[in-house]
Amino acid sequence: MNARGKTFKYGANVDTDVIIPARYLNTADPAELARHCMEDLDKTFVERVRPGDIIVAGPNFGCGSSREHAPVAIKASGISCVIAPSFARIFYRNAINMGLPIMECAEASAAVRDGDELEVDFDTGIINDLTSGQKFQAKPFPDFIRKIIAADGLVGYISRK
């Protein structure tokens, strides 16, 4: 499994309230959530994001409330992967359960620039910055997480069993 896309770079402590503001939590519709993804942090995100694009951020991505709406909004917006040095624990769990790949890699987070094109190999953990030519090594997903992501989330994984 791979991801390839343009990067959207954000800083540290991107919390779930800016990923999907609480005023939009009256719906669970992924398409509706995607229309408001990141709007309190980046007003132009939804206009610029394309299927396959990648978010690169600083440490503690997804901190704040434990709402699963945040990874749903990110995934539904077209983002194929989020890369950060670390993730809030509940966001990490929610992202995997929703089938949103997230990779921990401090080196990539520090070096990748906004707009760079990345290719990410989930099996090996290799992050290739096609713009700069740099390569980074993230920890690859264990087999069971790859299966959950391939099944589009935990519900899909369980229903296939």
QUIBELQUI-V915641 format. One record per helix or strand of 3 or more residues. SS is the DSSP state (2 for helix, 1 for strand). FROM is the first residue (numbers start at 1). TO is the last residue. If there is no record, write none. Layout:
SS|FROM|TO ; SS|FROM|TO
This chain:
1|2|9 ; 2|16|19 ; 2|22|24 ; 2|30|34 ; 2|45|48 ; 1|54|56 ; 2|69|77 ; 1|81|84 ; 2|89|98 ; 1|102|104 ; 2|106|111 ; 1|117|121 ; 1|126|129 ; 1|135|137 ; 2|143|150 ; 2|154|160
